[in-house]
Amino acid sequence: MPVIFRWIFSGCLNRSLFTMAILLSIYIIIESFDKARHLGHGLSSNLMIEYILLKIPFMISEFMPIIVLVGASVYLIELSRHHEVVAVRAAGLGINKVLTPLLMVATLAAMLSFIIGEWVTPTTNKRLDNIERVYIQHKQADKQGVQWLKDGHRFFRLTPLTAQQFALTMLETDAKGNWIKRIDSTKAHYTKGVWHLSDVHISTPSKDQGMQMQQQDSFSITSSAGPETTALPKARYMHVLQLYHYIRNLEHAGLSNSAYNYALHKKFAAPFSCLLMVILAAALCLHSGDRSGGASWGLILTIALGLCYYILGNASYLLANSEHLPASFAAWLPSLIFGGLAIFLLLKKEGH
């Protein structure tokens, strides 16, 4: 590994870790003051500490692009002020020798962000919302997820799609427990003791064919087993595969899936934006010669653009949720805008 690669890589990584530490410290102080007013009113000190610690993975995953942007900008300003960029240029090395280690740091940050968002925050978010709802807002905990209901020898599996509609699977058995019928429906609702099903597939065992299949547009099942009150599954609790399968369930039922489709694409768009942020940092903060003033203004501009990126991300979520923009496009919109801006500024700086 070339010396210059290790030098720039380690410098950018250290500044990014320092930026993360500063951001988390600020968060802990602000969150501690905010939650301290609930102490003694349902929230104990242990729960407050747990809440703050559990929110750290969410903060890291949410703000990783901005962390990388600020960390890379600070390091590039240091290089510019100490005329080390001049030495790199004088050695006949191009911008790629500086960008490659920066992109490697961004790749590690993107991987960390994806891992946390995929395997850590879905679990911590559930616990965070439970603490918020039960111990701070003093409400009952939400009942979520798949329901299993029993009505005689019939077993119903319900996956909530909306407040009143479910994807339904019913298994019917005989007195010995052998199954005699299976009914699958992409959309079902319960009214006055009757399940009303749409897009129904009925499976029954057959001695001749092994399995006999029937399809009907609609079907009704009389049953005393009605759905329990549950909240819809939240996208922030779900992994990539869970989001993908739930989106397909909503599509088959003909229901809107914008919020879940946005969350699925965001799991990939947010980590990818880390790569674009180091390009933006290089375009604004990498200067040759005695231009420390310009580099400082570059840092101010990168911080402002980082805030704009976060605001645009929230705005794109609202536009996707209200179906003013396609969910997949809205999830990638901040990356497209800031990526295009970063590449344009860098090419202009290099004289292209």
VENMO-V810215 format. One line per field, one symbol per residue. burial: I if it has 9 or more other ideal C-beta (glycine too) atoms within 8 Angstrom, else O. Layout:
burial->???
This chain:
burial->OOOIIIOIIOIIIIIIIIIIOOIIOOIIOOIIOOIOOIIOOOIOOOIIOIIIOIIIIIIIIOIIIIIIIIIIIIIIIIIIOOIOIIOIIOOOOOIOIIIIIIIIIIIIIIIIIIIIIIOIIIOIIIIIIIIIIIIIOOOOOOOIOOIOIOOOOIIIIIIIIOOOIIIIIIIIIOOOOOOOIIIIIIIIIIOOOIIIIIIIIIIIOOOOOOOOOOOOOOIOIOIOOOIOOIOIIIIOIIOOOOIIOIIOIIIIIOIOIIIIIIIIIIIIIIIIIIIIIIIIIIIIIIIOOOIIOOIIOIIOIIIOIIIOIIOIIOOIIOIIIOOOIOIIOIIIIIIOIIIOIIIOIIOIOOOO
